[in-house]
């Protein structure tokens, strides 16, 4: 039925986003997406935010703390991953996003290619040739190489105890996952062969992904199994799991429990059928439980859960936290710049700067004063020398040196006129060198002297 414009419902933005979110979550309640991690953010709330992209598009993702805690690896920027998620909408911004429930590394295709290439090369070398396989005896003493804390060891010991409690077991613990696992497995094989007390070796672990079982595809481990003097039973993973160790071993068991059965005498054959039925029941129960869980998940997704509102509020809180941190950093930067400006101004006006300038000026003035005093002293020295020369020229002593004499009365008066003394007076005559004392016998005034 068509409606006119006036009859159509008018949504607010919030209502429109809420309706779009409901449609997305109902239509895409459980999707699997593969892509590359970009813009990974881990705020203090424990939630993760990132984008998942390929060479043409990208989509925003949010993974909440409860799901993050269940991860078995730490993704990094640029990692290629596979996620299971539900499609949702962040109503505050109207952003389409994926709410991630689980995550695992992608790239099993590359590992599978490496597995096939190594298998082909070792096959060409003859490591898998049946003619080199050793027969597996019904052992009385068994060496078990696996994790000391894994379920595989428990399964093997349980089966051996049930089938034949008299079998002795030597345990050689080793890592069965990770980069260090191949070296530890090789070392455990070497020790078991060196001890040479067992009839056979069980090399195994429980099931897992291709990445989890990858250490059993190590080339050096395959060569160590091939060179083992003791027969080796490989029991890695489940029935559908195959590794290089399975092909090179003397016997491949589908599970660790089956390996224990293969090397032990069966004392309870009557229970075999019951165990098979039990396994079938467990698988059927697991499948039924999985179906119920999927149905429950679908019903929970259709039911509006207050937890969803908490998720959105948590996202808003993370966004506000990022804005607060950025604003605080900007404010700190501005204050740092302002402080640097004040420090520069204070440096220019610091008394030490003024004192340094005055000290320089004082040093220059002192130098000028010293040079002026030197010039003045030189001028006074020259004047003194000149005046001393003139005084020397005018000194009576110079006149006396030319043969003249200075006559004085006893009281020191210089006799300049003969009338100043009379006959019988005592006079002193100063020569250029020394004195003469004499008595006037006769005085000749100037007029008399002219007459005579």
C-alpha atoms as one frame of an Amber mdcrd trajectory, in Angstrom:
protein
   0.000   0.000   0.000   1.327   3.438  -0.894   1.075   6.324   1.547   1.257
  10.011   0.881   4.038  12.069   2.326   1.816  13.441   5.073   0.843   9.918
   6.160   4.407   8.593   6.466   5.951   8.351   9.954   8.482  11.033  10.780
  11.473   9.700  12.729  13.806  11.608  14.953  17.476  10.913  14.340  17.631
   8.793  17.513  14.602   6.774  16.475  15.999   6.214  12.998  19.353   5.027
  14.361  17.620   2.759  16.880  15.451   1.196  14.159  18.459   0.734  11.874
  20.392  -0.894  14.713  17.575  -3.359  15.379  17.374  -4.319  11.719  21.124
  -4.832  11.456  21.377  -6.912  14.617  18.433  -9.137  13.618  19.599  -9.566
  10.007  23.284 -10.102  10.802  23.325 -11.672  14.250  26.310 -13.936  13.575
  28.753 -13.248  10.750  32.355 -14.255  10.091  34.631 -11.660   8.531  38.293
 -11.817   7.519  40.503  -8.780   7.105  43.515  -6.807   8.292  43.624  -4.946
  11.630  44.007  -1.172  11.380  43.883   1.690  13.934  43.900  -0.677  16.932
  43.103   1.144  20.204  43.212  -0.341  23.720  41.790   2.233  26.224  41.923
   1.751  29.991  38.377   0.334  30.058  39.710  -2.955  28.627  37.621  -2.722
  25.457  39.310  -2.795  22.035  38.447  -0.642  19.034  39.862  -1.157  15.549
  39.049  -1.223  11.864  38.994  -4.336   9.715  39.983  -3.657   6.127  40.848
  -5.201   2.798  42.163  -3.546  -0.352  38.777  -1.941  -1.151  36.902  -1.160
   2.070  36.996  -1.086   5.842  34.548  -1.416   8.749  34.792  -0.295  12.362
  34.868  -2.953  15.079  34.461  -3.025  18.853  35.437  -5.920  21.105  34.370
  -5.639  24.720  36.473  -6.585  27.718  34.716  -9.874  28.508  35.463 -11.188
  25.000  39.007  -9.753  24.994  39.793 -11.770  28.134  39.083 -15.016  26.274
  41.602 -14.385  23.477  44.509 -16.826  23.224  46.758 -14.474  21.258  47.615
 -10.777  21.125  46.769  -9.233  17.744  48.893  -6.405  16.388  48.463  -3.628
  13.854  48.485  -5.119  10.363  47.673  -8.703  11.450  45.242 -10.612   9.258
  42.481 -12.109  11.404  39.149 -13.878  11.218  36.350 -12.689  13.533  32.912
 -13.837  14.530  30.694 -10.828  15.169  27.252  -9.323  15.050  26.497  -6.263
  12.964  25.320  -3.261  14.991  25.083   0.513  14.936  26.645   2.979  17.348
  23.614   5.217  17.763  25.438   8.265  19.162  27.311   8.786  15.882  25.231
   6.712  13.509  28.277   4.572  12.752  27.834   1.077  11.336  30.119  -1.327
  13.253  30.835  -4.942  14.148  30.593  -6.138  17.772  33.295  -8.825  17.883
  32.548 -11.994  19.857  35.692 -14.006  19.016  38.886 -13.653  17.002  41.586
 -15.913  15.587  44.541 -15.440  13.250  43.858 -15.897   9.557  46.246 -17.477
   7.146  45.674 -21.211   7.446  45.948 -21.320   3.666  49.608 -20.226   3.807
  50.363 -22.791   6.513  48.616 -25.500   4.518  50.749 -24.658   1.468  53.940
 -24.878   3.584  52.724 -28.202   4.985  52.133 -29.607   1.508  55.514 -28.419
   0.227  57.396 -29.995   3.175  55.407 -33.213   2.827  56.290 -33.441  -0.875
  60.004 -32.866  -0.198  60.229 -35.446   2.611  58.253 -37.917   0.533  60.794
 -37.521  -2.259  63.583 -38.209   0.254  61.881 -41.446   1.356  61.171 -40.502
   4.990  57.607 -41.800   4.658  58.533 -45.033   2.870  56.849 -48.058   4.540
  60.062 -50.098   4.269  61.591 -47.978   7.054  58.642 -48.413   9.439  59.425
 -50.392  12.589  56.850 -52.839  13.967  55.027 -51.692  17.105  55.228 -54.297
  19.897  52.775 -54.796  22.699  54.853 -52.785  25.122  55.608 -53.489  28.750
  57.301 -50.102  29.197  56.313 -46.985  27.269  57.944 -43.557  26.854  55.352
 -40.767  26.577  56.474 -37.418  25.101  53.844 -34.720  25.602  52.925 -31.798
  27.833  53.044 -32.651  31.520  49.852 -30.656  32.104  47.942 -31.542  28.936
  44.857 -33.646  28.510  46.738 -36.031  26.195  48.905 -37.357  29.039  45.847
 -37.907  31.199  44.117 -39.777  28.366  47.124 -42.015  27.718  47.622 -42.890
  31.383  43.946 -43.553  31.827  43.786 -45.936  28.860  46.962 -47.785  29.856
  45.729 -48.220  33.412  42.408 -49.530  32.179  43.814 -51.890  29.544  46.917
 -53.110  31.363  47.910 -51.613  34.743  51.226 -53.520  34.660  52.643 -51.352
  31.856  55.346 -48.990  33.135  55.321 -45.414  31.827  58.305 -43.034  31.519
  57.156 -39.442  30.988  59.357 -37.005  29.012  57.621 -33.620  29.376  57.911
 -31.143  26.505  56.055 -28.179  25.092  53.600 -29.190  22.361  52.758 -25.732
  21.024  54.726 -22.605  20.167  58.133 -21.734  18.746  60.132 -23.543  21.448
  58.141 -26.776  21.145  60.120 -28.449  18.261  63.447 -28.147  20.095  61.983
 -29.594  23.312  60.315 -32.472  21.457  63.577 -33.309  19.656  65.457 -33.215
  22.979  62.880 -35.529  24.597  63.193 -38.018  21.698  66.978 -38.015  22.076
  66.748 -38.659  25.835  64.261 -41.512  25.392  66.555 -43.182  22.839  69.590
 -42.580  25.018  67.913 -44.152  28.069  66.809 -47.095  25.840  64.631 -48.628
  28.556  61.275 -48.568  26.770  59.698 -50.681  24.050  58.051 -47.811  22.185
  57.496 -44.044  22.233  54.152 -42.224  22.118  54.517 -38.702  20.757  51.289
 -36.765  21.070  49.023 -33.979  22.187  45.338 -33.066  22.089  43.500 -31.467
  19.214  43.765 -27.901  18.022  43.917 -25.620  15.034  46.513 -25.896  12.296
  48.544 -23.202  14.072  48.290 -25.059  17.403  49.622 -28.297  15.865  52.242
 -26.599  13.686  55.238 -27.649  15.816  54.596 -31.261  14.736  55.192 -30.145
  11.136  58.784 -29.144  11.913  61.338 -30.632   9.486  64.007 -31.257  12.142
  61.472 -33.032  14.357  60.488 -35.246  11.397  64.133 -36.223  10.856  64.555
 -36.959  14.583  61.504 -39.278  14.488  62.882 -41.012  11.378  66.267 -41.593
  13.074  64.773 -42.872  16.357  65.951 -46.396  17.280  62.776 -46.945  19.296
  59.514 -47.263  17.350  57.446 -44.070  17.472  53.654 -43.842  17.569  52.355
 -40.415  16.547  49.136 -39.349  18.286  48.632 -35.693  17.448  45.207 -34.058
  17.570  41.984 -35.722  16.528  41.171 -38.132  13.757  40.861 -35.373  11.145
  44.210 -33.794  12.095  47.283 -34.838  10.097  50.845 -33.635  10.663  54.264
 -34.415   9.221  54.981 -36.354  12.424  52.074 -38.695  11.588  53.556 -39.562
   8.185  57.140 -40.128   9.356  56.261 -42.055  12.529  56.247 -45.861  12.537
  52.525 -45.763  13.315  49.909 -43.031  13.325  47.174 -43.122  15.957  44.078
 -40.963  15.489  44.150 -39.763  19.124  46.436 -40.090  22.158  43.936 -42.549
  23.669  44.044 -44.677  20.538  47.842 -44.694  20.679  47.698 -46.117  24.202
  45.308 -48.813  22.986  47.499 -49.726  20.003  50.609 -50.441  22.072  48.916
 -52.183  25.015  47.319 -55.578  25.518  43.530 -55.382  25.651  42.283 -56.761
  28.935  38.846 -55.267  28.654  37.712 -55.936  25.120  34.160 -56.101  26.280
  34.198 -52.359  27.067  35.291 -51.319  23.582  31.805 -51.155  22.137  30.616
 -49.198  25.148  33.432 -46.668  24.708  32.535 -46.223  21.062  28.898 -45.651
  21.939  29.989 -43.184  24.611  32.024 -41.209  22.084  29.077 -41.141  19.691
  26.805 -39.999  22.515  29.218 -37.235  23.515  29.456 -36.020  19.937  25.674
 -36.132  19.537  25.227 -34.342  22.846  27.802 -31.744  21.848  26.047 -31.171
  18.521  22.651 -30.901  20.229  24.069 -28.547  22.849  25.608 -26.438  20.102
  22.252 -26.180  18.317  20.558 -25.108  21.547  23.286 -22.537  22.187  22.853
 -21.116  18.696  19.099 -20.896  19.184  19.552 -19.258  22.593  22.028 -16.797
  21.090  19.558 -15.891  18.368  16.777 -15.323  20.921  19.076 -13.228  23.126
  20.031 -11.063  20.174  16.373 -10.414  19.397  15.698  -9.512  23.027  16.751
  -5.980  23.854  19.330  -6.426  26.569  20.302  -3.675  29.053  23.877  -4.843
  28.474  23.708  -3.326  24.974  22.939   0.080  26.459  25.881  -0.379  28.816
  28.069  -1.242  25.841  27.122   1.982  24.064  27.623   4.026  27.224  30.985
   2.357  27.666  31.918   3.392  24.110  30.820   6.963  24.843  32.920   6.933
  28.010  35.949   5.732  26.049  35.400   8.496  23.485  35.135  11.142  26.228
  38.266   9.735  27.839  40.196  10.111  24.580  38.939  13.687  24.179  39.905
  14.509  27.762  43.394  13.061  27.306  43.896  15.002  24.053  42.645  18.264
  25.631  44.915  17.758  28.622  47.906  17.160  26.356  47.146  20.325  24.349
  46.784  22.374  27.536  50.069  21.030  28.857  51.765  21.901  25.560  50.406
  25.461  25.650  51.543  25.911  29.242  54.957  24.577  28.306  55.253  27.113
  25.489  54.075  29.926  27.821  56.618  28.892  30.454  59.394  28.897  27.864
  58.388  32.462  26.824  58.456  33.645  30.434  61.823  32.002  30.953  63.253
  33.807  27.913  61.869  37.179  29.099  63.189  36.591  32.604  66.573  35.644
  31.159  66.754  38.955  29.262  65.807  40.948  32.417  67.909  38.964  34.869
  70.172  41.167  37.125  73.092  39.004  36.143  72.714  40.200  32.547  72.703
  43.876  33.711  75.663  43.264  36.034  77.535  41.588  33.224  76.985  44.654
  31.006  78.049  47.039  33.793  81.118  44.922  34.489  82.065  45.141  30.811
  81.511  48.917  30.846  83.519  49.307  34.083  86.354  47.283  32.588  86.360
  49.513  29.468  86.280  52.728  31.590  89.035  51.396  33.850  91.139  50.662
  30.814  90.510  54.176  29.425  91.329  55.740  32.842  94.556  53.792  33.040
  95.569  54.853  29.543  94.669  58.519  30.410  96.680  58.423  33.609  99.647
  56.995  31.729  99.445  59.792  29.147  99.077  62.465  31.890 102.002  61.063
  33.857 104.094  61.047  30.687 103.166  64.667  30.003 104.000  65.705  33.611
 107.247  63.742  33.417 108.206  65.580  30.238 107.258  68.970  31.800 109.227
  68.169  34.936 112.242  67.215  32.863 111.948  70.404  30.886 111.606  72.610
  34.000 114.386  70.703  35.764 116.584  71.447  32.774 115.698  75.146  32.946
 116.272  75.178  36.711 119.583  73.482  36.168 120.523  76.119  33.670 119.582
  78.892  36.131 121.166  77.278  39.152 124.006  79.255  40.811 125.934  76.085
  41.076 126.316  76.081  37.297 127.654  79.624  37.437 130.083  78.622  40.167
 131.201  75.786  37.988 132.412  78.317  35.427 134.819  79.923  37.925 132.607
  82.362  39.712 132.217  82.595  43.519 129.353  83.484  45.868 130.132  85.781
  48.765 127.961  85.804  51.872 128.000  87.457  55.193 128.050  85.365  58.352
 124.235  85.660  58.571 123.927  84.172  55.038 123.172  87.373  53.137 124.631
  87.474  49.656 127.160  90.255  49.219 126.295  92.084  46.024 127.944  95.463
  46.785 131.239  96.254  48.431 129.497  98.754  50.630 127.729  95.871  52.408
 130.968  94.919  54.201 133.670  96.858  55.946 137.265  96.303  56.762 137.592
  93.583  59.368 134.275  91.861  58.575 134.240  88.114  58.142 132.819  86.778
  54.893 132.196  83.295  53.422 133.013  82.588  49.834 131.320  79.636  48.213
 133.155  78.071  45.330 132.031  75.394  42.915 133.539  72.980  45.346 133.845
  73.941  49.005 133.857  77.186  51.114 136.350  79.873  52.010 136.198  81.991
  55.164 138.124  85.231  55.067 138.392  88.677  56.637 137.919  91.896  54.700
 141.027  93.984  54.864 139.742  96.669  52.611 136.470  97.567  50.901 136.351
  99.226  47.498 132.945 100.718  46.693 131.890 100.954  43.086 132.818 104.610
  42.681 136.277 104.024  44.096 136.722 101.101  41.901 136.118 103.219  38.844
 138.609 105.788  40.029 141.291 103.298  40.549
